[in-house]
């Protein structure tokens, strides 16, 4: 399983993800601290993780939030995640950390993905 991290202000909550359409999903549900979106052959797991702030000393100088909220997104299928990013992750005031050195405002990340649809950032 791979992961990305969404970074936003205090309004970045699991309820934001829950309200998204999640095209082609079979079901959406809460499991303990996770919000899970299940597809025919994959799942995407969302979790608010306040402890991640400890790992963002340098990045906090770039991210424009005084008290950032961190949402861990675990995924199996890169294709499903790319589709979610392109079609559903239009949240304002949100950054994306691909867990491999790229931290950008989500709209900039979407632009990179549109320019190179086969991009595998893992």
Secondary structure as GFF3:
##gff-version 3
##sequence-region A 1 122
A	DSSP	beta_strand	2	8	.	.	.	ID=ss1
A	DSSP	alpha_helix	14	18	.	.	.	ID=ss2
A	DSSP	beta_strand	27	31	.	.	.	ID=ss3
A	DSSP	beta_strand	34	38	.	.	.	ID=ss4
A	DSSP	beta_strand	43	48	.	.	.	ID=ss5
A	DSSP	three_ten_helix	50	55	.	.	.	ID=ss6
A	DSSP	three_ten_helix	59	61	.	.	.	ID=ss7
A	DSSP	beta_strand	69	75	.	.	.	ID=ss8
A	DSSP	alpha_helix	78	87	.	.	.	ID=ss9
A	DSSP	beta_strand	94	97	.	.	.	ID=ss10
A	DSSP	beta_strand	103	105	.	.	.	ID=ss11
A	DSSP	alpha_helix	106	115	.	.	.	ID=ss12
###
